[in-house]
Each structure stands twice: as structure tokens, then as C-alpha cells.
Amino acid sequence: MLSKMEKKHQKLYLPALRAHFGDWIYYTTIMKLSDIGERVNYADDLYQNPKLKDLLQRELKSSRAKEIAEYLLKNEQRFFNAIIVGVYGGEPKWLEININKVAETEIPLSESGILGYLELNGSETLFALDGQHRISGIRNALKQISRKGINTNLPQEEMSVIFIGHKTTEEGKERTRRLFTTLNRNAKKVSLSETVALDEDDIAAILSRKLVENYILFNEDKISLTKGSSISRNDHVSFTNIVTLYKCLNEILVVYLLKEDILGSKKKWRDYKKFRPADEVLENGEEFLAWFWDLFIEHFDELNTYLRNYSQDQENPAADFRSEVGGSLLFRPIGLHIFVQVISIMYQYGHPIEEIIDNLSILDRRLNSDIWSDIIWDPRSNKMLYSKDNKDLAKYLTLYLLGFDLNRIRYSETKLRELYSSIKKKDIDEIILPEKINP
């Protein structure tokens, strides 16, 4: 009985381009998704050790495959980049097409043999060197189509596949393993800034762009397009950066959509990040966010001053709020994000947003004030403190100062005191928390 790797398939002809890169000869083709799901296996044959094979298989059975299957089944504008497939065994043939003869004209090509068909007789073994999760997702989607009788043309759709030759000798396996690890090691994860700039499905990315285009606090030069989460203290023009705006929207939108009974459950937030919501949901979200940031401008004096400075073409409108000696917590990405986190938590537990922001406006927002010194601001080095403990302390302390019951989020005043004493490097008996503004 033939194993899955040895299963005989029907002969297949794939239109292809033949090319070379380094010491590899490769073929760029297109294949139907049904053929990919049926014929292309995983690269575990590269490993003799069964534990390494098992490691690869367990990795491919992760939730990533399910997410990819959902993307394929739910998104009409689906698209994948090419997968790279190794071939061994069988008798693959290259059938060259004489372009000049077909076109009856002389087409200038750098070399002959570039265009033709790749013939697979069905006995060769195909395995993915790059794109294992996509293949796992394709298989998952095809199984759902078959099991549930889903009416879709997905199995007949085509995607690009790059074939390379592989030899089963130890030298050949080592060579292919090296390519396998190089491809996966050099695959670059999409940065948050690229997500905000390009993603047409993620509601937070879409609405971030809309705010940058249309809203007074984020348009023109008021938003920095730096790739990371930080913003230079020497940036005296921008209010914040686009990555921080995106993170803030991720905090508040999920709670708003839950409150408005649009999301249904928090678990569905992932779908709102992967599949473009209806236009009415986007419009609703944009209106809410405009109202939300309007409250910031209304309640925080430094934002009014900053916008006035900017409108009057002052050279450095943010200079007083982001400087070497501190400035306003709101003009630092950490501070703005913490405030939005606090609003989101309290809003989720029934506190009106207007009331929360009104209470936040009472807090001393100067970074060098007693509240924030040694918590998220180092007064000796005049630098922000970025550790997780420091950020957590700032968040929980702010909730405490606003009179929020920390036990509702599985925290406590005792834990807050312990963390406060650890950060402040004092004995817990010496700790006196700042006075609440809303006991």
C-alpha cells in the first residue's frame, strides 16, 4: 500500500518560466489550490529525527492554519504570494516553447529555454520549503468545503508556485535544509507601521488612516510616521506617532463595539482585525472616534494649546510638552496609551467615557511630578522608563487614583502597593499611595 508521500497522482502540466538564481535552477508556475492541497506535503522528510518531524507537524497544526482557512473562505479579495516547493523522485520534464515560432516575430530574450510547461507524471514527491502554514490553511479550507458542502470556486483558483529540484542524498538534504531555514529565517514579519499603512481589512488600521487623513489632532505633521512605538523627545512638531494611534484604537474600539452590540463577543475582535467590516460599521466607528478624541481636546489644556500653536504656524508647537525635562504625559506614546487603556477598562465596566476623561483631566500630567517620577519618568536621567512593571504600575495606579475597584480586573490594592514599593525601592510599610481624586 502506498503511503501519502508515495501516492501516485495523474499527470499534470503546469505553465512555467524557467530561471536561475545563485546555483539554483527553478520554475515559476501556477497551480490550482485543489492540486496544492492534494499533492504538496510538508518538509519533514528533510529530517531523520522523528522528534524534529513531530516538531514541524505540531507547529503546522497550530491555530495559524485555522486562521488562514477562515481568510480563504470569508474574504473574496483573498491573495497569497508564491510558495516554494521542492521536488524529488518521479520524472519531471521541462517542455520548452519556441516563443519566436509561436509569435512569428523575433522576441528579444536574454537566453533560450525560459518559457514552457513543467510536466509532472504524478509519482514525484512535492514538499513545501516556504509556505507550510499557507498549505496547511489551504488543506483546512478544502476539508471544510467538502465536509460542509460550501458553494465556492476556491478549489479551482490558482496561485503561484516555485519549484526547485532536490536530491535525497545527505548532501542534497543538507543543501535543501539550508534553503528551508534561510527562507524562513529571512521572512520578515510585517511591522505595525506597515499594517497601518497597507491593511484594508483591519478595522483599527483603516480607522487610523482615516483619522490621519481627516481629524484635526492627527492630520498633516501632527502625526509622526516613525516605524516604532517611541517618538524622539526632539520632535517638537508631532503630537504622537501612528503606531501609538493604532494601539490606542485597538484598546478602545473593541470595547465600543462590544458596548454597541456590534461585536457580539470579545473573541470576534480577531475577525474584525482580519476581515473588513461593513461600511456602516466603519462609519459608525469613525464617528465614535472623532467624538472620543474631541473629548481629549475639550478636557486637556495642553492639547488645546498645541493645536493653537500649530494653527498659528509656530515652528515648534509641541516644544513645551515634549522636552528634555519631561513635558506632558500625553505627548509620550507610553502615557497616551496608558490613558486610553484606563479609559477602555473603566468604560468596559460601566463608567461613562465623558466622566472618565473629566477625572483624568484633574490628574497632574507633568512627567516630572511626584505621581510619575520613578514610575514612567526617571528624573535623574530625564528619560522615560519602559519596562513592563513600570507601565503596569502606571496603569494600575491611574485606575486606583480614579477610584476604580481593582478587584474587578483580578488585581488589588495590595498588589499595587507591592509593585509600587518594588519600583520605588522602598519597604512596603513606607509606601503611601497618592491621594485618590475620586474616592
N, C-alpha and C positions, 0 to 999 in steps of 0.2 A: 504494500500500500504506500502511495506517495505521501510524503509529508507536505505541509503547506509550502515549504521552501522549494520543494521539488515538483509541485503541481504543474502539469502540462496545460498551457493555455493555447488558444487559437493564434494563428499568425497575425501579426499586427504591422501595419505600415504607417510610419509617422513622418510627416513632412518636417524637414530639418535643415539647419545650417551647420556646416562643419567648420570648426575653428581650432586654434591652438593658443594656449596661454602658459608661459613657462615651459615645463616639459610635459604638460597635459594636452592631449587631443580630446576635444569634447564636442557634443552635438546638442544644439538647442532645438527642441521640438515642442509640439503641443500634444497633450493627451486629455481624453475625456476623464472626468472625475470618477466615473464608474470603473474605468481601466486602472486608474491610480489606486483606488481603494482595493481592487481585486489583486493587482499584480505587484505593487511596490510594498516591500516589507521594511522592517527596521534594521538598523546596523549592528544588531547583536552578534552577527556572525564574525565580526571583527575581533571578538573577544573569546578566548578559550575558557577563561574562568567563568563558571556558572554564576558566581556572585555578581560579577560585573554585568553579565547579561540580565540578571534579575534586577540590578540597579537601574539599568536603562529601561526595562519594561515597566517598573514601578513609577519611574519618572513620567513615562508616557501615559500612564493610567490616572494621572492627576486631574484636577478639575479643569486644567487648561484645555484638554480635549473637548470637554463638555461645552466650555465657553465658545470654542471655535465652531462646534457644531451648531450652537444657537445662532451664532453670527451668520453662518451659511444659510440656515433655514429661515431666519427672520429678516435678513437685510437684502433687499432687491439690488442694491448697489454694491454687492459683495465683490471683492477682488483680492487675489493673493499675488505676491511676487513668486518668482520661479523657485521650484525645489530642485535640489541636486541629487542625482541618483547614480549609484554605482552599479555596474553590470558585470556579471561573470557567468561562465557556462553558456550552453546553447551555441547558436551560430548567428549572432547579429551580423547583418550585412549593410554596407553603405552602397546605395544605388544613386549614382550621380546623375544629375540632369544637365544636359548641354544647353546652357542658357541661350547662347547665340543662335543655336539651331532652332530653339523654340520661338525666340523672339524675332528671328530673321533679321537681326541687326547686331552690330558689334557693341556689346556692353563692356565697358572697361572695368575689369576686376583685377585685384592685385595677384590673385592666384586661382588656378582651376580647382574644381572639386569642392566648391563652397556650398552649393545648393543641391539638395536631393531628398531621398527618403531613407530613413533608417528602418530596416526590416528586422523584426523580432519574430523568431519562429515559435515562441511560446515556451521553450524549455530553459531559457536563461533565467537567472536569479537577479532580481532588481531589489536594491535596498537604499533607503534614504540616507544621504550623508548630511544634508541640511534640509530641514522642513519636517522633522519627525512629528512635531506636535500638530502641524497642519494636516499631515496624513492621518494621524490619529483622530483629529477632528472630522476629516472627510469620512472616514470609516464610521464614526459615531453617527454622523448625519445620514449616511446611506442606510444604516441599520434602522434608524428612526423612520425614514421614508418607507422602507419595506415593511416594518412592523406595524406602523400606524396607517399605511396606505395614503401617505401625504401626496397630494397632487402638485408636483413640481418638476421642472425640467432640469433640476440641478445635476442629476447623474450624467446628462448629455453635455453639460457645459464643459469648457476646456480651459486648461491653464498651462503655463509654460513649465517645461521640464528640461533640465540639462543633464545629459548622460555622459558619464566618463567610464573608461574601462578599468577593470580591477582583476588582479591575479591573486589566486588563493595560496600562493607561496607565502612563506613567512615574510620575505622581503616585500611582496606585494601588499600583504596585510598591514605591515608597518607603514608603508607609503600611504595607504588609504586611511589608516587611523590618524596619521599626521594631518592629512587634509581635513578629515572629520573634525578633529579638535581645533584646527586653525579656523575653519568656517564658523564653528560655534563660539569660539573664544572671541573672534573679531566681530561677531554680530553685535551691533551697537543698539542698546536699549534706547527707545525714543525718550528724549528729555521732556520735562514738564513744559518748558517753553515751546518746544516743537508741538506738543499736544495742543496747547492753547492756540498756537498759530494755525494748525492744519486740521484738527479733528472736527469733522462735520457731524458726528454722532453724539459726542459727549456734551450733555446739556451745560455743564459748568464751563467747558471750553467755548462753546457757542456764545453763551451769555457774557463771558469775559470779553470776547471780541466786540460784542455789541456795546458794552459799556465803554470800552476803549474808543470805539468809533463815535459814540453819541453822548456819553454822560460827562458832565462838566468837571467832575473830580478826577477823571481818568483820561480824558482826551488830550490831544496834542502832546506836549512834552511833560505832562503831569504824571505819566506812567513811564517807568524805566523798562527797557526791553532786555535787561541783563538776563542771562540764562539761569543763574542760580537763585536761591531764595534771599540772599543778602543784598544790601544796597550800600554803596560807598557813603561814608559819612561826609565825603567831599562833594557828593551830589547835592547841590543846593537848589536844584530846579524841580526834580520829581517829587510827587507825594509818596508813591510806593512803586513796587515793580509788578510786572504782570504775573509772575509765579505766585506771589503773595495774594494778589487779587483772586487768582484761580483757587488757591487753597481756602480763602475766606468764603468764596461761593460754594465750595464743596461742603463747608460746615453749615451754612445757613439754608441752602436750597433743600437739602434732604429733609430738614425739619419743617420747612414751609410746605413742601409737597405732601408730607405726612399730615400736617395740620389741615390742609385744604382737601384732604382725602383724595388727592390726585395719585399719590404713590401707592397707597394701599398698605404696604408694609415696608419696613426699612430694608428688607432683603432685596426688594425690587429696585433699590437705588442703583445697583450694579447694572441693571438693564437700561436705566436712564443714562448711564455712562457709556453704554456700548451701542445702543440703538436710538437713532434720532427720534425725539418725541414729536408729537403732533404740533403743528404751527401754533395752535391756540394755547398749548402748554408753554411753549417758548415765549409767546407774547405775554401770557399771564406772569411767567417768571421774570421777564424783563420789567414789567410794571412794578412788581413787588420789589425788585432790587433797586429800582430808581427811588421808590418810597423809602426803602431801608437806608440807602446812603444819604437821602435828603435829611433823615433824622440825625445822621452823623454831622452833617454840615450845620444843621439847626442847633445842635446841643454842644458841639465842641468849638470853642472860640478860635483855637489855632487853625482850624480848617477854614473858617471864615476869613481870618487874616491872610492865610496862604492864598486863597482864591482872589482876594482883593489885590494882594501883591502881584499875583500873576497877571490879572486883568489890566493892571497899570504898567505892565511891561518892566517890572523891576528885574534887575539882572539875576538876582539870587532869591527868589520868593520863598524858598524853604530854609534859608540860611539860619534863621533864628530857631528852627525846630529840629534840625539835624546838624550837629556840630561836634567838635572835638570834646566839648564839655558836657554833651548829653543832648538836651533838647526835649522834645515831646515823645512819649512812648508811642503815640500813634504814627509817628514818622519813621519808626523802625519796624521792619517786617514782623519780628517776633511779637512786638507789642500789639500791632494791629490784629494779627492772627489770634492772639490770646483774647483780646476783647471780643472778637467775633465768636470764638469758641464759647466764651462765657455767656454771650447773648443766646447762642444756639441751645446750650444746655438749659438755661433758665426758661427760654421760650418753649422748649420741649415739655417742661414740667408746669406749664400753665401761666407763666409770668408774661404780661404784655410787653412787646418789644419797646414801645414808647417809654414805659416805666423803667425798664432795664437800662436803656440808654440815658435816660434822665438821671438815674442814680450813678451811672458810670461817669457822667459829666462832673459830678461832685468830687470824684477822686482826684488827688494830686497826680498829674500825669508827667511831671518833670522826672526824668530818668535819675537825676542825682538827688531826688528827695529820699527821705527816710524809708518810704514804702518800698522802693525799687532798688536801693543801693544794696549791693552784695547779693541781690536776688537775680535780677537780669542786667544789672549795670555794676561794673567794677569801678568805683570812684578813684582808685589808685592808678589804674592803667587807662582809665577813660575808655573802656571797651565794653561791648555787650557780652553777656555770659550766655552761652548757647547750649549748655548740657541739658539733657532730658530732665534731670532733677530740678534744675533751675527753672526751666519752662513750666514743669508741673507745679512747682511751688507758686509761681506767679499766677497760674490759672486757678488753683485751689484757694489761694489767698484772696484773689479777687472775688471769687464766689462767696467766700466767708464774709468779706467786707460788705458785700451786698445783702447779707442776711440769708443766703441760700442754705438750706439744710443739706449738708454734705453727705449725710447718711442715705439720701435718695439716690446717689450715684455710687454707692458702696465705698464711700470714703468716710472720714470722721475728723472731728476737731483734734482728736488725739494724734492721728496720723499726720495732720497738718503741723501740729506742734513738734512732732518728732522730726519731720522733714525740715521745718524752719530752724530747729536747733542744729541740725546737721549742716545745713547750708551756712548758717551764721557762725558755726563753730562755737557754740555756747552750750552749757548744760541746760537740759530741758527745764529745770526748775527756775532758770534765769529768764526764760522766754516769756515776754509779754507781747502778745499779738497786737497789731494796730487796732485802733478802735473802729468798730463797725459804723458805717454811715447809715445803715438801715437795719437796726436790731429788731 
